[in-house]
Amino acid sequence: LPAVWQMKRKRDIRTRKVKKYKARLNIDGSRMKHGQHYDQTYAPVASWNSIRVMLAMVALNAWKTRQIDYVLAFPQAPVEREIFMEIPRGFRIEEGNTKDYVLQLHRNVYGQKQAGRVWNKYLTDILINKVGFKQSKVNECVFYKGRVMYVLYTDDSILAGPTDEEIDAVITDIQAANLDITIEGDLQDFLGVNIDRKEDGTIHL
């Protein structure tokens, strides 16, 4: 399958200032054939109802929050099946023509039709069986560990709980499970929505 470069400018939600330039190498999922390159593609995400319930718990109980992001989330999971990709533009090989060679994927590269599903199944398995979370029976992207609540939307996550120590302990367990994350600090922006915690305890979206 062809390789595709994706270029992106990440902006601050309020100021619209560019805060990061990103380049990501994807595989061309538009060329993938059902039954040959993939079977199922559905991957769940947390609903805004679940996110609002968490924010209500935070407001009512004066809980602490923490936002975490998975670094290059999808490739943290191994590839689902054998797939090959053409040599990307901009790369050269020492001898011969780039058209004579292909790359074999070992990780779950962005662009595949099933990439979100493979990542979700991989992460859910680790969160439950290695980190020790319990999965909600109402929403499969909501998890609990002790008194800490965790909401997952693809690779963006919110943790909330009564104390910073309990949240930090859960984050340590996530890192110990060999998941590469960045800790974004207190909840501010989520899925393009600015979340402002007022001094009186209310939350403005």
LOPA-407700 format. One record per atom (N, C-alpha, C, CB): x negated, y negated, z; residue in one letter; atom name; residue number from 1. Coordinates in steps of 0.2 Angstrom, whole numbers, plus 5000, padded with zeros to 4 digits. Atoms other than C-alpha are relative to their C-alpha. Glycine has a CB too. Layout:
% residues N
X,Y,Z,A,CA,NUM
...
This chain:
% residues 205
4996,5006,5000,L,N,1
5000,5000,5000,L,CA,1
4996,4994,5000,L,C,1
5005,5000,5006,L,CB,1
5004,5006,5000,P,N,2
4994,4982,4997,P,CA,2
4999,4997,5007,P,C,2
5003,4995,4995,P,CB,2
5001,5004,4994,A,N,3
4987,4971,5011,A,CA,3
5002,4993,4998,A,C,3
4992,5000,5002,A,CB,3
4998,5007,5001,V,N,4
4994,4954,5014,V,CA,4
4998,4996,5006,V,C,4
5008,5000,5000,V,CB,4
5002,5005,4994,W,N,5
4987,4939,5024,W,CA,5
5006,4996,5002,W,C,5
4994,4996,4997,W,CB,5
4995,5004,4997,Q,N,6
4999,4930,5035,Q,CA,6
4996,4994,5004,Q,C,6
5005,5003,5004,Q,CB,6
5002,5006,4996,M,N,7
4994,4912,5040,M,CA,7
5005,4996,5003,M,C,7
4996,4995,4994,M,CB,7
4995,5003,4996,K,N,8
5003,4903,5053,K,CA,8
4997,4994,5005,K,C,8
5003,5005,5005,K,CB,8
5002,5006,4995,R,N,9
5002,4886,5063,R,CA,9
5005,5001,5006,R,C,9
5000,4993,4997,R,CB,9
4996,5000,4994,K,N,10
5009,4888,5081,K,CA,10
5001,4993,5003,K,C,10
4997,5005,5005,K,CB,10
4999,5007,4997,R,N,11
5017,4872,5088,R,CA,11
5003,5000,5007,R,C,11
5004,4996,4995,R,CB,11
4997,5001,4993,D,N,12
5021,4866,5105,D,CA,12
5008,4998,4999,D,C,12
4997,4994,5004,D,CB,12
4993,5000,5001,I,N,13
5040,4867,5106,I,CA,13
5003,4993,5001,I,C,13
5004,5004,5005,I,CB,13
4997,5007,4999,R,N,14
5043,4849,5113,R,CA,14
4996,4995,4996,R,C,14
4999,4998,5007,R,CB,14
5004,5005,5003,T,N,15
5029,4839,5105,T,CA,15
4999,5001,4993,T,C,15
4993,4999,5003,T,CB,15
5001,4998,5006,R,N,16
5028,4849,5089,R,CA,16
4993,5000,4997,R,C,16
5004,4996,4995,R,CB,16
5007,5001,5002,K,N,17
5009,4847,5089,K,CA,17
4997,5007,4999,K,C,17
4996,4997,5006,K,CB,17
5003,4993,5001,V,N,18
4999,4862,5082,V,CA,18
4995,5001,5005,V,C,18
4996,5000,4993,V,CB,18
5004,4998,4995,K,N,19
4991,4871,5096,K,CA,19
4996,5006,4999,K,C,19
5004,5002,5006,K,CB,19
5004,4994,5002,K,N,20
4984,4887,5087,K,CA,20
5001,5001,4993,K,C,20
5002,5006,5004,K,CB,20
5000,4998,5007,Y,N,21
4980,4892,5070,Y,CA,21
4999,5008,5000,Y,C,21
4994,4997,4995,Y,CB,21
5001,4993,5000,K,N,22
4982,4911,5066,K,CA,22
5000,5003,4993,K,C,22
5007,5003,5004,K,CB,22
5000,4996,5007,A,N,23
4978,4923,5052,A,CA,23
5000,5007,5002,A,C,23
4993,4998,4996,A,CB,23
4999,4993,4998,R,N,24
4984,4941,5053,R,CA,24
5001,5004,4993,R,C,24
5007,5000,5004,R,CB,24
5000,4995,5006,L,N,25
4981,4955,5041,L,CA,25
5006,5005,5001,L,C,25
4993,5004,4999,L,CB,25
4995,4996,5000,N,N,26
4997,4964,5037,N,CA,26
5000,5005,4994,N,C,26
5007,4996,5000,N,CB,26
4999,4995,5006,I,N,27
5002,4979,5026,I,CA,27
5007,4998,4997,I,C,27
5000,5007,5002,I,CB,27
4994,5003,5003,D,N,28
5015,4975,5013,D,CA,28
5006,5005,5000,D,C,28
4998,5000,4992,D,CB,28
4994,4996,4998,G,N,29
5031,4983,5020,G,CA,29
5005,5001,4994,G,C,29
5003,4998,5006,G,CB,29
4995,5000,5005,S,N,30
5041,4979,5005,S,CA,30
4999,5005,4995,S,C,30
5000,4993,4996,S,CB,30
5001,4994,5005,R,N,31
5033,4993,4995,R,CA,31
5001,5006,5003,R,C,31
4992,4999,4998,R,CB,31
4999,4993,4997,M,N,32
5036,5006,5008,M,CA,32
5007,5003,4998,M,C,32
5000,4999,5008,M,CB,32
4994,4996,5002,K,N,33
5048,5020,5004,K,CA,33
5003,5004,5006,K,C,33
4998,5005,4994,K,CB,33
4996,4996,4994,H,N,34
5061,5028,5016,H,CA,34
4998,5007,4999,H,C,34
5007,4998,5000,H,CB,34
5002,4993,5000,G,N,35
5056,5046,5020,G,CA,35
4993,5001,4998,G,C,35
5005,5003,4995,G,CB,35
5007,4999,5002,Q,N,36
5039,5044,5013,Q,CA,36
4995,4996,5005,Q,C,36
4998,4998,4993,Q,CB,36
5004,5005,4995,H,N,37
5031,5029,5024,H,CA,37
5004,4999,5006,H,C,37
4999,4994,4996,H,CB,37
4996,5001,4994,Y,N,38
5045,5028,5037,Y,CA,38
5006,5004,5000,Y,C,38
5001,4993,5002,Y,CB,38
4993,4998,4999,D,N,39
5061,5035,5044,D,CA,39
5005,4995,5003,D,C,39
5000,5007,5004,D,CB,39
4996,5005,4996,Q,N,40
5069,5024,5057,Q,CA,40
4996,4994,5001,Q,C,40
5003,5003,5007,Q,CB,40
5003,5006,4999,T,N,41
5066,5006,5059,T,CA,41
5003,4996,5006,T,C,41
5001,4996,4994,T,CB,41
4996,5004,4995,Y,N,42
5078,5000,5073,Y,CA,42
4995,5000,5007,Y,C,42
5006,5003,5002,Y,CB,42
5004,5001,4993,A,N,43
5069,4993,5089,A,CA,43
5004,4995,5004,A,C,43
4993,4997,4999,A,CB,43
4996,5004,4995,P,N,44
5079,4985,5104,P,CA,44
4996,4994,5002,P,C,44
5003,5004,5005,P,CB,44
5003,5006,4997,V,N,45
5076,4968,5111,V,CA,45
5005,4998,5006,V,C,45
4999,4994,4995,V,CB,45
4995,5002,4995,A,N,46
5083,4960,5127,A,CA,46
5005,4995,4997,A,C,46
4996,4997,5006,A,CB,46
4995,5005,5002,S,N,47
5099,4950,5125,S,CA,47
4999,4994,5004,S,C,47
5007,5003,5000,S,CB,47
5000,5007,4996,W,N,48
5101,4932,5130,W,CA,48
5004,5001,5006,W,C,48
5002,4994,4996,W,CB,48
4996,4999,4994,N,N,49
5114,4938,5142,N,CA,49
4995,5003,5006,N,C,49
5006,5006,4999,N,CB,49
5005,4998,4995,S,N,50
5100,4948,5151,S,CA,50
4995,4995,5002,S,C,50
4996,5006,4997,S,CB,50
5005,5006,4998,I,N,51
5088,4933,5151,I,CA,51
5004,4995,5004,I,C,51
4998,4997,4993,I,CB,51
4996,5005,4996,R,N,52
5102,4922,5158,R,CA,52
5001,5003,5007,R,C,52
5006,4998,4996,R,CB,52
4999,4997,4993,V,N,53
5105,4934,5172,V,CA,53
4994,5000,5004,V,C,53
5002,5008,4999,V,CB,53
5006,5001,4997,M,N,54
5087,4934,5176,M,CA,54
4999,4993,5003,M,C,54
4994,5003,4996,M,CB,54
5001,5007,4998,L,N,55
5086,4915,5176,L,CA,55
5005,4998,5006,L,C,55
5002,4996,4994,L,CB,55
4995,5001,4995,A,N,56
5102,4915,5187,A,CA,56
4997,5003,5007,A,C,56
5007,5003,4999,A,CB,56
5003,4997,4994,M,N,57
5093,4927,5199,M,CA,57
4995,4995,5003,M,C,57
4998,5007,4999,M,CB,57
5006,5004,4998,V,N,58
5078,4915,5199,V,CA,58
5003,4994,5003,V,C,58
4996,4998,4994,V,CB,58
4997,5007,4998,A,N,59
5089,4899,5202,A,CA,59
5003,5001,5007,A,C,59
5005,4998,4995,A,CB,59
4997,4999,4994,L,N,60
5099,4907,5216,L,CA,60
4996,5002,5006,L,C,60
5006,5006,4999,L,CB,60
5005,4997,4994,N,N,61
5085,4916,5226,N,CA,61
4993,4996,5000,N,C,61
4999,5007,4998,N,CB,61
5006,5004,5000,A,N,62
5071,4903,5222,A,CA,62
4994,5005,4999,A,C,62
4999,4997,5007,A,CB,62
5005,4996,5002,W,N,63
5061,4917,5214,W,CA,63
4995,4997,4996,W,C,63
5003,5006,4996,W,CB,63
5006,5002,5004,K,N,64
5044,4916,5206,K,CA,64
5001,5003,4993,K,C,64
4993,5002,5004,K,CB,64
5000,4997,5006,T,N,65
5042,4919,5188,T,CA,65
4993,5000,4997,T,C,65
5004,4996,4995,T,CB,65
5007,4999,5004,R,N,66
5027,4924,5176,R,CA,66
5002,5002,4993,R,C,66
4995,5004,5004,R,CB,66
4999,4998,5007,Q,N,67
5027,4925,5157,Q,CA,67
4993,5003,4998,Q,C,67
5001,4993,4996,Q,CB,67
5006,4997,5003,I,N,68
5015,4937,5149,I,CA,68
5001,5002,4993,I,C,68
4999,5007,5004,I,CB,68
5000,4999,5007,D,N,69
5011,4940,5131,D,CA,69
4995,5006,4998,D,C,69
4998,4994,4996,D,CB,69
5004,4994,5002,Y,N,70
5004,4956,5123,Y,CA,70
4995,4998,4994,Y,C,70
5004,5006,4998,Y,CB,70
5005,5002,5005,V,N,71
4988,4952,5113,V,CA,71
5000,5005,4994,V,C,71
4993,5000,5003,V,CB,71
4999,4995,5006,L,N,72
4991,4959,5095,L,CA,72
5003,5006,5002,L,C,72
4993,5001,4997,L,CB,72
4996,4995,4997,A,N,73
5005,4969,5102,A,CA,73
5000,5006,4995,A,C,73
5007,4998,5001,A,CB,73
4999,4994,5004,F,N,74
5009,4981,5087,F,CA,74
4994,5004,5000,F,C,74
5003,4998,4994,F,CB,74
5006,4996,5001,P,N,75
4991,4987,5084,P,CA,75
4998,5003,5007,P,C,75
4995,4996,4997,P,CB,75
5002,4997,4994,Q,N,76
4990,4992,5102,Q,CA,76
5002,5007,5000,Q,C,76
5002,4996,5007,Q,CB,76
4997,4994,5000,A,N,77
5000,5007,5098,A,CA,77
4997,5004,4994,A,C,77
5008,5000,4999,A,CB,77
5003,4996,5006,P,N,78
4993,5021,5086,P,CA,78
5005,5000,4995,P,C,78
4998,5007,5003,P,CB,78
4996,4999,5006,V,N,79
5000,5023,5069,V,CA,79
5004,5006,5000,V,C,79
4996,5000,4993,V,CB,79
4996,4994,5000,E,N,80
5015,5034,5067,E,CA,80
4999,5006,4995,E,C,80
5007,4997,4999,E,CB,80
5002,4995,5004,R,N,81
5010,5043,5052,R,CA,81
4994,4998,4995,R,C,81
5006,5002,4995,R,CB,81
5006,5001,5004,E,N,82
4996,5044,5039,E,CA,82
5002,4995,4994,E,C,82
4998,5006,4996,E,CB,82
4999,5005,5004,I,N,83
4996,5028,5029,I,CA,83
4993,4997,4998,I,C,83
5005,4994,5003,I,CB,83
5006,5003,5002,F,N,84
4983,5020,5018,F,CA,84
5001,4993,4997,F,C,84
4997,5004,4994,F,CB,84
4999,5007,5002,M,N,85
4980,5001,5013,M,CA,85
4994,4998,4996,M,C,85
5000,4996,5006,M,CB,85
5005,5003,5004,E,N,86
4971,4993,4999,E,CA,86
4995,4996,5004,E,C,86
5003,4996,4994,E,CB,86
5005,5005,4997,I,N,87
4955,4983,5003,I,CA,87
5003,4993,4999,I,C,87
4993,5001,4996,I,CB,87
4997,5007,5000,P,N,88
4961,4966,5008,P,CA,88
4996,4995,4996,P,C,88
5001,4997,5007,P,CB,88
5003,5005,5004,R,N,89
4957,4951,4997,R,CA,89
4995,4996,5005,R,C,89
5005,4995,4997,R,CB,89
5005,5003,4995,G,N,90
4941,4942,5004,G,CA,90
4995,5005,5002,G,C,90
5004,4996,5005,G,CB,90
5005,4995,4998,F,N,91
4932,4958,5008,F,CA,91
4996,5003,4994,F,C,91
5004,5006,5004,F,CB,91
5004,4996,5005,R,N,92
4918,4966,4998,R,CA,92
4997,5006,5003,R,C,92
4994,4995,4997,R,CB,92
5004,4994,4998,I,N,93
4910,4983,4998,I,CA,93
4993,4999,4997,I,C,93
5004,5006,4998,I,CB,93
5007,5001,5002,E,N,94
4891,4985,4996,E,CA,94
4999,5003,4993,E,C,94
4996,5004,5005,E,CB,94
5001,4997,5007,E,N,95
4892,4997,4981,E,CA,95
5007,5002,4997,E,C,95
4996,5006,5001,E,CB,95
4994,4998,5003,G,N,96
4906,4999,4969,G,CA,96
5005,4995,5000,G,C,96
5003,5007,5003,G,CB,96
4994,5005,5000,N,N,97
4923,4991,4966,N,CA,97
5005,5001,5006,N,C,97
5003,5001,4993,N,CB,97
4995,4999,4994,T,N,98
4935,4988,4980,T,CA,98
5006,5004,4998,T,C,98
5002,4993,5002,T,CB,98
4994,4997,5002,K,N,99
4949,4995,4969,K,CA,99
4999,5008,5000,K,C,99
5001,4998,4993,K,CB,99
5001,4993,4999,D,N,100
4940,5012,4971,D,CA,100
5001,5003,5007,D,C,100
4993,5002,4997,D,CB,100
5000,4998,4993,Y,N,101
4942,5013,4990,Y,CA,101
5007,4997,5003,Y,C,101
4994,4997,5004,Y,CB,101
4994,5002,4996,V,N,102
4957,5012,5002,V,CA,102
4998,5000,5008,V,C,102
5006,5004,4999,V,CB,102
5001,4999,4993,L,N,103
4958,5010,5021,L,CA,103
5005,5004,5003,L,C,103
5000,4993,5004,L,CB,103
4995,4996,4997,Q,N,104
4966,5023,5032,Q,CA,104
5002,4996,5007,Q,C,104
4997,5007,5002,Q,CB,104
4997,5003,4994,L,N,105
4977,5015,5046,L,CA,105
4999,5005,5006,L,C,105
5007,4997,4999,L,CB,105
5000,4996,4993,H,N,106
4973,5021,5064,H,CA,106
5005,4997,5005,H,C,106
4993,5000,5003,H,CB,106
4996,5003,4995,R,N,107
4983,5008,5073,R,CA,107
5007,4997,4996,R,C,107
4997,4993,5003,R,CB,107
4994,5002,5002,N,N,108
5001,5002,5071,N,CA,108
5000,4992,4997,N,C,108
5006,5000,5005,N,CB,108
5001,5007,5003,V,N,109
4998,4987,5059,V,CA,109
5006,4996,4998,V,C,109
4996,5001,4993,V,CB,109
4994,5005,5001,Y,N,110
5010,4972,5057,Y,CA,110
5002,5001,4992,Y,C,110
4999,4993,5001,Y,CB,110
4997,4999,5007,G,N,111
5021,4973,5041,G,CA,111
5003,5006,4998,G,C,111
4994,4999,4995,G,CB,111
4997,4993,5001,Q,N,112
5026,4991,5042,Q,CA,112
5008,4999,5002,Q,C,112
4997,5006,5004,Q,CB,112
4993,5001,4998,K,N,113
5045,4992,5042,K,CA,113
5002,5003,5007,K,C,113
5004,5004,4995,K,CB,113
4999,4997,4993,Q,N,114
5044,5003,5058,Q,CA,114
4996,4998,5005,Q,C,114
5000,5008,4999,Q,CB,114
5005,5002,4995,A,N,115
5031,4994,5067,A,CA,115
5003,4998,5006,A,C,115
4996,4994,4997,A,CB,115
4997,5002,4994,G,N,116
5042,4986,5079,G,CA,116
5003,5006,5005,G,C,116
5006,4995,4999,G,CB,116
4998,4994,4997,R,N,117
5050,5003,5083,R,CA,117
4994,5004,5004,R,C,117
5004,5004,4996,R,CB,117
5006,4997,4998,V,N,118
5033,5011,5085,V,CA,118
4997,4997,5007,V,C,118
4995,5001,4995,V,CB,118
5003,5003,4994,W,N,119
5027,4998,5097,W,CA,119
5005,5000,5006,W,C,119
4999,4992,4998,W,CB,119
4995,4999,4994,N,N,120
5043,4998,5108,N,CA,120
5000,5006,5003,N,C,120
5007,4998,4997,N,CB,120
5000,4993,4997,K,N,121
5043,5017,5110,K,CA,121
4993,5001,5004,K,C,121
5001,5005,4995,K,CB,121
5007,4999,4997,Y,N,122
5024,5016,5114,Y,CA,122
5000,4996,5007,Y,C,122
4995,4998,4996,Y,CB,122
5000,5004,4994,L,N,123
5026,5002,5127,L,CA,123
5005,5002,5005,L,C,123
5002,4992,4998,L,CB,123
4995,4997,4995,T,N,124
5042,5009,5135,T,CA,124
4997,5006,5004,T,C,124
5007,5001,4996,T,CB,124
5003,4994,4997,D,N,125
5033,5025,5138,D,CA,125
4995,4999,5005,D,C,125
4997,5005,4994,D,CB,125
5005,5002,4996,I,N,126
5019,5017,5146,I,CA,126
5003,4996,5007,I,C,126
4994,4995,4997,I,CB,126
4997,5004,4994,L,N,127
5029,5005,5157,L,CA,127
5004,5005,5005,L,C,127
5005,4995,4997,L,CB,127
4996,4995,4995,I,N,128
5040,5020,5164,I,CA,128
4995,5005,5003,I,C,128
5005,5003,4996,I,CB,128
5004,4994,4998,N,N,129
5027,5034,5165,N,CA,129
4993,4998,5003,N,C,129
4999,5004,4994,N,CB,129
5006,5002,4997,K,N,130
5011,5024,5169,K,CA,130
5000,4995,5005,K,C,130
4995,4998,4994,K,CB,130
4999,5006,4995,V,N,131
5016,5008,5177,V,CA,131
5005,5001,5005,V,C,131
5002,4993,4996,V,CB,131
4995,4998,4995,G,N,132
5031,5015,5186,G,CA,132
5006,4996,5001,G,C,132
4996,4999,5007,G,CB,132
4994,5004,5001,F,N,133
5045,5004,5180,F,CA,133
5006,5005,5000,F,C,133
5000,4995,4994,F,CB,133
4994,4996,5001,K,N,134
5063,5010,5181,K,CA,134
5004,4996,4994,K,C,134
5004,5001,5006,K,CB,134
4996,5003,5005,Q,N,135
5073,5006,5165,Q,CA,135
5007,4999,5001,Q,C,135
4999,5004,4993,Q,CB,135
4993,5001,4999,S,N,136
5090,4998,5166,S,CA,136
5004,5004,4996,S,C,136
5001,4992,4999,S,CB,136
4995,4996,5004,K,N,137
5105,5008,5161,K,CA,137
5004,4996,4995,K,C,137
5004,5005,5004,K,CB,137
4996,5005,5004,V,N,138
5113,4993,5154,V,CA,138
4997,4997,4994,V,C,138
5003,4994,5005,V,CB,138
5004,5003,5006,N,N,139
5099,4985,5143,N,CA,139
4994,5004,5001,N,C,139
5000,4993,5001,N,CB,139
5006,4996,5000,E,N,140
5085,4996,5138,E,CA,140
4993,4996,5000,E,C,140
5000,5005,4994,E,CB,140
5006,5004,5000,C,N,141
5073,4981,5137,C,CA,141
5000,4996,5007,C,C,141
5001,4995,4995,C,CB,141
5000,5002,4993,V,N,142
5076,4977,5156,V,CA,142
4997,5005,5004,V,C,142
5007,4997,5002,V,CB,142
5003,4995,4996,F,N,143
5065,4985,5169,F,CA,143
4999,4998,5007,F,C,143
4993,5002,4997,F,CB,143
5001,5002,4993,Y,N,144
5063,4985,5188,Y,CA,144
4994,5004,5003,Y,C,144
5006,5001,5004,Y,CB,144
5005,4997,4996,K,N,145
5048,4989,5199,K,CA,145
5000,4997,5007,K,C,145
4993,5000,4997,K,CB,145
5000,5003,4993,G,N,146
5051,4987,5218,G,CA,146
5006,4994,4999,G,C,146
4994,4997,5002,G,CB,146
4996,5006,5000,R,N,147
5059,4969,5219,R,CA,147
4999,4996,4994,R,C,147
5000,4996,5006,R,CB,147
5001,5004,5006,V,N,148
5052,4963,5202,V,CA,148
5004,5002,4994,V,C,148
4992,5001,4999,V,CB,148
4995,4998,5006,M,N,149
5063,4962,5187,M,CA,149
4995,4998,4994,M,C,149
5006,4996,5000,M,CB,149
5004,5002,5006,Y,N,150
5055,4962,5169,Y,CA,150
5005,5001,4994,Y,C,150
4994,5006,5000,Y,CB,150
4996,5000,5006,V,N,151
5063,4957,5153,V,CA,151
4995,5000,4994,V,C,151
5005,4994,5000,V,CB,151
5004,4999,5006,L,N,152
5055,4962,5136,L,CA,152
5004,4998,4994,L,C,152
4997,5007,5000,L,CB,152
4998,5002,5007,Y,N,153
5058,4954,5119,Y,CA,153
4994,5001,4995,Y,C,153
5003,4993,5000,Y,CB,153
5005,4998,5004,T,N,154
5047,4963,5107,T,CA,154
4993,5000,5003,T,C,154
4999,4995,4994,T,CB,154
5006,5000,4996,D,N,155
5030,4957,5114,D,CA,155
5000,4994,5005,D,C,155
4994,4999,4995,D,CB,155
4999,5005,4995,D,N,156
5036,4942,5124,D,CA,156
5003,5003,5006,D,C,156
5004,4994,4997,D,CB,156
4997,4997,4994,S,N,157
5040,4946,5142,S,CA,157
5000,4995,5006,S,C,157
4995,5006,5003,S,CB,157
4999,5004,4994,I,N,158
5046,4938,5158,I,CA,158
5000,5004,5006,I,C,158
5006,4995,5000,I,CB,158
4999,4997,4993,L,N,159
5043,4944,5176,L,CA,159
5002,4995,5005,L,C,159
4993,5003,5002,L,CB,159
4997,5004,4994,A,N,160
5053,4938,5191,A,CA,160
5000,5004,5006,A,C,160
5007,4997,4997,A,CB,160
5000,4996,4994,G,N,161
5052,4942,5209,G,CA,161
5000,4995,5006,G,C,161
4995,5005,5000,G,CB,161
5000,5004,4994,P,N,162
5053,4935,5227,P,CA,162
4993,4997,5001,P,C,162
5002,5004,5006,P,CB,162
5007,5003,4998,T,N,163
5034,4932,5229,T,CA,163
4995,5001,4994,T,C,163
4997,5004,5006,T,CB,163
5005,4999,5005,D,N,164
5019,4929,5218,D,CA,164
4996,5006,5001,D,C,164
4995,4994,5001,D,CB,164
5004,4994,4999,E,N,165
5010,4943,5226,E,CA,165
5003,5007,4997,E,C,165
4999,5002,5008,E,CB,165
4997,4994,5003,E,N,166
5023,4956,5221,E,CA,166
4999,5000,4992,E,C,166
5008,5000,5002,E,CB,166
5001,5001,5007,I,N,167
5022,4949,5203,I,CA,167
4993,5002,4998,I,C,167
5002,4993,4997,I,CB,167
5007,4999,5001,D,N,168
5003,4949,5203,D,CA,168
4998,5008,5000,D,C,168
4996,4996,5004,D,CB,168
5001,4993,4999,A,N,169
5003,4967,5209,A,CA,169
5003,5004,4994,A,C,169
5003,5003,5006,A,CB,169
4997,4997,5006,V,N,170
5014,4972,5194,V,CA,170
4996,4999,4994,V,C,170
5007,4998,4999,V,CB,170
5005,5002,5005,I,N,171
5003,4963,5182,I,CA,171
4994,5004,5000,I,C,171
4999,4992,5000,I,CB,171
5006,4996,4999,T,N,172
4988,4972,5189,T,CA,172
5001,5007,4997,T,C,172
4998,5000,5007,T,CB,172
4998,4993,5002,D,N,173
4997,4989,5186,D,CA,173
5000,5000,4992,D,C,173
5006,5002,5003,D,CB,173
4999,5000,5007,I,N,174
5001,4984,5168,I,CA,174
4993,5000,4997,I,C,174
5004,4993,4998,I,CB,174
5006,5001,5002,Q,N,175
4983,4979,5165,Q,CA,175
4996,5007,5001,Q,C,175
4996,4994,5003,Q,CB,175
5003,4994,4998,A,N,176
4977,4995,5173,A,CA,176
5002,5006,4995,A,C,176
5001,5003,5007,A,CB,176
4998,4995,5005,A,N,177
4987,5005,5160,A,CA,177
4997,4999,4993,A,C,177
5008,5000,5000,A,CB,177
5004,5002,5007,N,N,178
4975,4998,5146,N,CA,178
5005,4996,4995,N,C,178
4998,5006,4997,N,CB,178
4996,5004,5005,L,N,179
4988,4986,5139,L,CA,179
4997,4993,5001,L,C,179
5008,4999,5003,L,CB,179
5003,5006,5001,D,N,180
4980,4970,5133,D,CA,180
5005,4994,5000,D,C,180
4995,5000,4994,D,CB,180
4995,5005,5000,I,N,181
4990,4955,5139,I,CA,181
4996,4993,5002,I,C,181
5005,5002,5006,I,CB,181
5002,5007,4998,T,N,182
4988,4936,5142,T,CA,182
5005,4998,5005,T,C,182
4998,4995,4994,T,CB,182
4995,5003,4995,I,N,183
4996,4928,5157,I,CA,183
5001,4993,4999,I,C,183
4997,5001,5008,I,CB,183
4998,5007,5002,E,N,184
5005,4912,5152,E,CA,184
5001,4996,5005,E,C,184
5005,5001,4995,E,CB,184
4998,5004,4994,G,N,185
5009,4906,5169,G,CA,185
5007,5000,5001,G,C,185
4997,4993,4999,G,CB,185
4992,5001,4998,D,N,186
5026,4900,5176,D,CA,186
5004,4999,4993,D,C,186
5001,4994,5004,D,CB,186
4996,5000,5006,L,N,187
5040,4902,5163,L,CA,187
5001,4993,4998,L,C,187
5007,5003,5002,L,CB,187
4999,5006,5003,Q,N,188
5041,4887,5152,Q,CA,188
5004,5000,4993,Q,C,188
4994,4996,4999,Q,CB,188
4997,4999,5006,D,N,189
5045,4892,5134,D,CA,189
5001,5007,4998,D,C,189
4995,4996,4994,D,CB,189
4999,4993,5002,F,N,190
5053,4908,5128,F,CA,190
5005,5000,4994,F,C,190
5004,5003,5006,F,CB,190
4996,4999,5006,L,N,191
5059,4913,5111,L,CA,191
5002,4993,4997,L,C,191
5006,5004,5001,L,CB,191
4998,5007,5003,G,N,192
5059,4894,5105,G,CA,192
5004,4996,5004,G,C,192
5003,5002,4994,G,CB,192
4995,5004,4995,V,N,193
5069,4888,5120,V,CA,193
4995,4998,5006,V,C,193
5005,5005,5003,V,CB,193
5004,5003,4994,N,N,194
5061,4876,5133,N,CA,194
5004,5002,5006,N,C,194
4999,4993,4999,N,CB,194
4997,4998,4993,I,N,195
5065,4882,5151,I,CA,195
4997,4996,5005,I,C,195
4999,5008,5001,I,CB,195
5002,5005,4995,D,N,196
5064,4868,5163,D,CA,196
5003,5001,5007,D,C,196
5001,4993,4998,D,CB,196
4998,4999,4993,R,N,197
5065,4872,5182,R,CA,197
5000,4993,5004,R,C,197
4996,5005,5004,R,CB,197
5000,5007,4996,K,N,198
5071,4856,5191,K,CA,198
4998,5001,5007,K,C,198
5007,4997,4999,K,CB,198
5002,5000,4993,E,N,199
5066,4851,5208,E,CA,199
5006,5003,5005,E,C,199
4998,4993,5003,E,CB,199
4994,4998,4996,D,N,200
5084,4855,5215,D,CA,200
5001,5007,4999,D,C,200
5006,4996,4998,D,CB,200
4999,4993,5001,G,N,201
5082,4873,5209,G,CA,201
5004,5002,4994,G,C,201
5004,5003,5006,G,CB,201
4996,4998,5006,T,N,202
5093,4872,5194,T,CA,202
4995,5001,4994,T,C,202
5005,4994,4998,T,CB,202
5004,4998,5006,I,N,203
5086,4878,5177,I,CA,203
5004,4997,4994,I,C,203
4999,5007,4999,I,CB,203
4997,5003,5006,H,N,204
5089,4868,5161,H,CA,204
4997,5003,4994,H,C,204
4999,4992,4999,H,CB,204
5002,4997,5006,L,N,205
5088,4877,5144,L,CA,205
5000,4995,4994,L,C,205
5004,5007,4998,L,CB,205
